[in-house]
């Protein structure tokens, strides 16, 4: 599995990179130490041959030096870094995509717990068994696929196929190995029943496969799961069709993830490209063994040779000790070896993300986590829920009330410096009414005075009614502003304008309107209400309906009172009166 190391990195610690550099488990040193020993050994052998043998043969010595310079010039012209960069980036991209495509059982377990459920105690146990069965099928599908492509899963369940035919496993034996796994028995007891074995057997017969050639399809248990969810929907364990389709889509995504992993396993990076990368790296390193050798020309400086005499001195005492040591140590070659071969080894290790290397994916741990999540989360018992969230058959309202009563909500605003929520809401409401009052005074015209029966003005009654009409307009505007969305505001405005026009028409056609004058300050209607004639029937005076007939007083009073009752509330009237300026004597008597 991949080695975790980021938890030990502390950026505030100055020497954290040294600890990270010399970490052994899963490090580049663990990959390169054998190859590095071989590289250094070959380098030292070549250096010893040059220093101790070729110096006695000038022609061979000169040939070796020319070869070193020529290989060094060619080696620098090879774009190895470009080739390795593309190769490793492609491999890491495939590795990460494979890692992200591996499906986990946490999301299916969570959603099955939330969707496949019922409030009826008689069906609660059935819903839990259906959830466990669906998740059992998902785990079986996961194991069947990973057992074909993952070395970890093959080794865990014993799916390795020996070369001898008499030891090959049939599909029945593989099913037995799955049911006999320790973790499977701990959480499920068994993943495959006898009836499901018969279903696999019929599938093998349909495909004309033998017991040795047939491999159980990983998608077949997923089909069983969708059919079981449809039955759960039919018996009322899934609320609606959208929830059922959501669960089916989740199973389809689960199958898609398994299919993606299988695709990455079957369709690899082209072999020719991998071969070119391998050959380029190792040929470059062999060239580095020769091109990084220290020759006689490397021992010179601007003042001349480090060796004394007209020629090359073979007296070791005249050669500095530092030079003698550097001849046998591949400093530059070691750096190139670590960088390029380490870079290449990373790509090779990640090439098979489903293997058993340190950097490969921990599929065994993922399987254990899936098995545990399926039973603990998807098939959770009522005992893991607090009182009030269990399916004990009691009314849900009573359970919710008891559950909420167990928490002290008074401490939620214990540290609130802005007062309670009620006070804040009251202040905001008053400020909103003030702001809307100014807009209402500018944007709405005054209503005309109402004539009485003899044609005289009603005086203070008109003023009091006008004040309430202004309030109705203001209150309706405040309600409109509280709505969310421009479309809802437009619809409410159209409806309000229609009501106001109908209200104006009713007031103009009536000589007197009865208004409230008590503590509640709501409209009071004392006149009897007469039923209105049908829309197409003739009226009392013989004229047909809808031809401009003046409404009867009882109808006018009824419609006006109903609109006042719908658009007013005692609390709103009280708040409005508190914020208004002092009324005149006539208005006070009217109120």
N, C-alpha and C positions, 0 to 999 in steps of 0.2 A: 504494500500500500504506500501511498505518497506520505513522505515524512513531514510532520508538522513542526515548523520552527518559528513562525512569525510571533507566537506568544512570548518568546524569549527575547524579542528585539525591543530595546528601550532606547529611543533616540536621545534621551537626555544623558545617557551613559556614554562617555567619550570613547571607550574602547569596545563598544558593542560589536563593531565590524570585525574585530580580531577574533572574538568568540564565534562569530558567524563563519569566518573564513576557515577556522580550524575545526569546525564541526565534522565528525567522521561519518555518522550514519546518514546514508543517502547523499553524501557529498561527491564532488568530482574526484577527490583523492581516492575514494573507494573504487571508482571506476578505472582509474588510470595507474594505480601503483604498480601493477604487474607490467603493463606496457612501458611505464617509465623506467623501471629497472632494466628491461631489455634494451631500451633506447640508450641509456647511459652506458651500459656495458659495451655495446657495439661502438659507441663514440670513443670510449677509452681504448678499445682495441685498435681502432684506426689511428688514434693519436700516438699510441705506443709504437706502432709499425712505422709511422712517419718519423718519429723522433729517434728511434733506435736502429732502424734497418735502412730506410730510404736515404738517410744522410750519408751512408757509405756508398751509395750508388747515385751519382749525380744525375744521370739520364732518367732513371726512375723517379728520383726526387723532383726533377723539373716537370716530368709528365704529371705527377700527382698535383703539383701546385697549379699547373695550367687547368687541370680538370676541376679543381676546387673553384677557381675563378669563373670558369665557363658555366658550371652548374649554378653558381651563385647568381650570375646574370640572368639565366633562363628562369630560375626559381621565382624571382621577383616579378616576372612578366605574367605569371599564371593568376587569373582572378579567382583565387580560391575562396576569399572572403565573400565575394558575391554569390558564388555557387552554394557555399554552406549556409549563407543567410537565407536564401530562398528555400533550400531544402529543410532547414530546421523550422522556419516559420510555417511551412506547409504542414509539417508533422505536428507541431504544437497546436495549430488550428484544428486539425483532425482530432487530436487528443482531447482538447477542450470541448469540441462539439460532441464527441462521444460521451464525455462526462456529463454534459448538460442534457443529453438525450436519454440517459438512463432513468426510467420512471421510478418514482418513489410512491409509497402507499399512504403517505400522510394526508395528501389532499383528498383522494377517494375515501379514506376512512373518515375524515372530518365531514365531508359533504354527505356521505351516506348516513352518518349519525344525525345530521340536521334535517335531511329530506325524507329518508325512509323511517318514518316514525308516526305515532298516533297517540292521541290523548286518551284513548279507551284502554282501560287496564286489561281487558280480555284479549286485545290484539297486540299489546305491548311486547309480549314474549315472541309472538310470530314475527314482528318487525325486527326484533334483535336477531333472530335466527336467519332471517333473510339477509340482513346486513353482513353477518358473519359468513354466510355462504357466498355472497358476491365477492367479498374480499378474499375468501379462500380460493375462488377461481382466478382472481387476479394474481395471487401469489403463485399458484400452479403455473399459470401462463409465463410468469417471469422466470421461474426455475426451468421450465422446458426449453425456453430460448437460450438462456445463459448457460445451461448445461451443454449446449451444442457449440458455443463459441468461446467460453471463458475457461481458462486453465484453472482458476481458483475454484469455480463451481464444479468442474469435472473432478478435481481432486477431492473436494469435500464430499460429494455424493458417490464417488467411486465409478465415474462414467468413463474412465480411461479404457480404451479398446485395445487389448493385447493383440499381438500379431497372429497368434495361434487362433484358428477359427473355433476350436472347441471352447475357448474361454470368452468368446464374444458375448456381449450382453443383448438379450432380447428386450423389446420395449416393456414387457411385463416385469422383467427384473429391474429395469430402471425405475418403474413406478414403485416397486417394493423398496428400492433404495431411497426414494424420495420420502415415502411414508415412514421409513425407519430412521430418518435423521433425528438427532437429539432435540434440536430447536423446534422442528416441526411437531414432534410428539409433545413437547412442552406446551406449545400454544394452541395447536389444533387437534392433536391426537393423530390425525391422518389428513392428507390433502386430497386423496382420491378414494372414492367409495367403490363398491362392487358394481353398482349400476353405471357409474362413470367409466369403469374398466370396459364394460360391455359396449358403451358408446365409442370408446377408442377402438375396440375390436371391429365394430361395424365400419368405422372410418378406414381401417386398414384393409378390410375386404373390398370397399369401394375403390380404393386406389390400387388394388391388386398387388399389395406388398406382403412380404413374408414377415415373420416375427423378427428376423434379423435386419431386414432392410427397412422396415417401417419405423419411422420416428414420429411420435405424437405431435400433432400440429399445435403450436403455441397459441394460435388464435382460436382454437375450438372452445376452450373454457371461457373465453370472452364472449362468444356467441351464447353460451349457456347463461352467462351473467345478464346479458341484455334481455333474454327471454324471461328470466326470473324477475327482472325489474318491471317488465310489462305485466306480469301476473300481480306484482305488488301494487301497481297502479290500478288494476282492475278491481282489486278487493279494498281499495281505499287507503292503502298505507303510504301512498304518495299523493300530495295534495292536489296537484293539477298536472296538465299535460306539459306545461313548460318545465316543471321540475323534473318530470320523467325524461324529457329530451335533454335537459342539462346533464343528467346522470349518464345517458347514453353517449353524449358528446365527450364526457370525461373518460369513459371507457375507450372511445375511439382515439382520443389523444394518448391514452395509455398504450394502445396497440401501435400508434404511430411512433411513439418513442422507442418501443421494442424493435420496430421495423428499421428505424434509423440506426440503432446500434448494430443490427444484423447487417445493414448495408455497409457500414464502415468496416465491419469485420470481413465481409466477403470481397469487397472491392477495395483493393489496396492501392498505394502509390505505385505507379508503373515501375517494374523491376529494372528497366534500363536506366532510369534516373537514379535509383538507389545504387546501382552498380557503378555508375559514373561518379557519384559522390564518394563511394568507398575507395575506388581506384585513385581518384584525385587526392584524397587526404593521405593515403598511405604512400603513394609515390612522392608527394611533397615532403613527407617526413623522412623518407629514405634519402631524398636529395638534401635535406637539412643535415643529415649525418655527415655528409661530405662537405657541403658548402660552408658549414660553420667551423670547420677545422682551422686551427691557428697555424699558419705557415710562416716561413722565414721572413717574408715581406711584412707580416703583421707585427714583427718585433722591432721595427724601425721607428725612429722619431725624427723630427727635423734636424737634430744634431748628428744623426748617423746611426749605425748599427749598435744595438745593445751588446753585441758580441765583440770581443777584442780581436785585433789582428787584421790582416788583409782579407782573410776569408772568414769562414764561420768557425768559431771556436767550439770545440767539443768538451771544453773543460767546464764541468758543472759548477765549479766554484766561481767562475766568471759570470754565470747566468743568475740574475736575481731570483730569489726564492719565490716571489710572487708570480713571476713569469712561468717558472716550472710548474707551479700549481695550476695556473689558468690553462695551461696546455691540455690538461686532462679533464677539465670541468666544462661541460657544454652549457654555458650561461645563456647565450642567445638561443641556442637550439632547444634548451629546456623551456624557455618562455613560449616559443613557437609550438612546441609539442603540447604544452598544457592548454594553450588557447585553441588551437585548431582541432587537436584530437579530442579534447574535452567538449568542445562545441559539437563535434560530430557524434560523440558518444551520447550526448543528450538526445539528439534526434533519433539515434538507433534505439535507445531505451524506450522512448515514447512511441516508437513506430507500432508496437503492439500494445495498446493500452489495456488489453484484457489478459495480459500475461501474469507472471508471478514475480516480477521485479519490484524493487522498492518504489519506483515511480509509477507503477501501474495502479489501476483503480481498485479500491478495496471492496470488491463485489460481495465477499462473504459477510463483511460488516453491514453492508447495505441490505442484504437479505435478512440478517438478524433483526435489523431495525424495522424492516417492512413487516416481518412476522409479528413483532411486538406491537407495532402501531395498529395493525389490523384488529388484534384482539382487545388491546387496552383502549383504543380510541373508537374504532368502528363498532366493536361489539361490547361496548362499555355497559356494565350493570348499573342498576339504580343505586347501588351502595356507594358508588364514587361521586354521586351528586348530593348536594346539601338538601336539607328538608325544604320542600316547596318546589323542587325541580324534578321530583320523581314521579313516575306514573303509577300512583297508588289508587287511582280511581276516584279521588276526591275532586270536587269542582276546581277548575283551574283558577277561577277568581279567588277562591279561598286560599289555594296554595300560594298564589302570587302575593296576596296580602300578608300571609304569615312569613313568607320569605323576605319581603321588604321590611317587615316589622323587626326583623333580627338585626338590621343595621341602623345605627344612630345617625340620621341625616342632619341632625342639628349641628354637628361639627363640620359640615361641609363649608359653611361660611364663617367659621370661627375666626379666621384671620382676614376677613374682608374689611377694608377700611372705608368703603364707600356706602355702607349701610346695607339694608336688606334689599332683596330683589323687588319687593312690593313698593318700597319708597322710591327706588330708582325708576320703576315703571310709571309711578304717579307723577314724578317730576318731568319725565320725558313727555308724558301725555299733555300736561299743562303747557309745556313749551310748544308742542305741536299745535295745540288749539290756538295759542296766541299768534303763531306764524300764519296759520290758515285763516284766522279772522281778518288779518290785513289783506290777504289775497282775495278773500270772499267779498270784502267791502268794495274793492276796486273792480273785480271781475263780474259782479252780478248787479243788475239794476233793481231798483225798488219796485215792489209790486204796487199796482194802483189800489186806491182805497175802495172798499167794498160799499156798494150802495145798499140802503135798506129798502124796505118795501115801498116807502113813499118817495123815494128818490133822494133822500137826505144822506149826508155823510155820517158814518158811524163813529167818527171821532177817535176816542182813545181805544176803542176795540180794534180799529184798523191798525193802530200803532202796536198794540200787543201782539196781534196776529202777525204783523210784519216782522217783529222781533223773533218770533218762533220760526217764521219761514226762513229768515237768515240763519238761524241755528240749524234748521233741517238741512239747508244747503251746505253749511260748514261741516256738520256731522257726516253727511254723505261723502263730502270731499275727503275727510279724514279717513273714512273707510276705504275709499278708492286708493289713497296713498299707501295704505297698509298692505294692499295686494301686491303680489310679486308677478312681474311680467307685463309688458306693454299690451299684449292682446287682451288680458283680463281687464286691464284698466279701461281700454276702449269699449269693451262690451258693457262694463258697469256704468260708464259715462253715458252710453246710449240709453240704457235702461233708466238711469236717473233722470235724464232729460225728458224722456217720455212720461215718467211719473210726475215730474214738475209741471209739464204742460197740462196733463190731465187734472192735476190739483188746481192750477190756475183757472182752468175752465170751470171746474166745480165751484170754486169760490165766487167766480163772477156770476154764475147762474143761480146762486143762493143768496138770500137776504140776511141770513143769520147763521152763525156757526157756534156751537157750544164748545167751550174750552175748559180744561181742567183748572181747578182753583183749590188744590189741597196739598198735602205733604208729598203725595206721589207725583203731582204735576203731570199727569197723563191725560189725554183727551177722554172726555166723558160724553157719551151719546145718550140723550134722553128720548129722542123721537123714535117712533116705531119704524121698523124696517119693512118695507113692502117688497114683494118679489118683483123683479124686473120682467118685462114681457119677453117672449122669445125673440131671437134676432130678426126673424122674417115675419112676425105676427103684427097685426095692426095695433096701434096704441089706443089709449083711452079716447083721444079726440078724433080717432078715425084715420089719422095719417099713418102711412107705413113706417116701419122702423128703419133707422139709418138715413132719414131725410132731413136732418137738422132739427129734430124734435128736442125741446128743452127738457132736461131730466127733471123728474119730480123731486121735491125737497127732501123726502126721506131717502131717496137713492143718493142724492148729493152728499147728505150728511154721512151716510154709511160709507161711501167710498173715501171721503176725506178723512174720516175717523180711522178707517183701516190703514191708510197710508201713514197717518201720524203715529199709529200704534206700531207699525213696522219700522219706522225710521227714528224713533225716539226711545230713550231709556232714562229712568229716573236719575241714575248716577251721572249720565252725560249732561242732563239738564242742570243738575246741581253744579257741576264743574263749569259749565258755560256761564251760569248766572254769577258765580264767584269771580270770573275773570272779566265780566262786562263792566262798563262804566255805570255809575249810579243812574237809575232810571228817573224819568220825570214823575210828577205827581199823578198824571193821568195814567201813565204806564204802570205805576205801582198799584194803583187801584184796580187796573185791569188784571195784573198778575195776582 
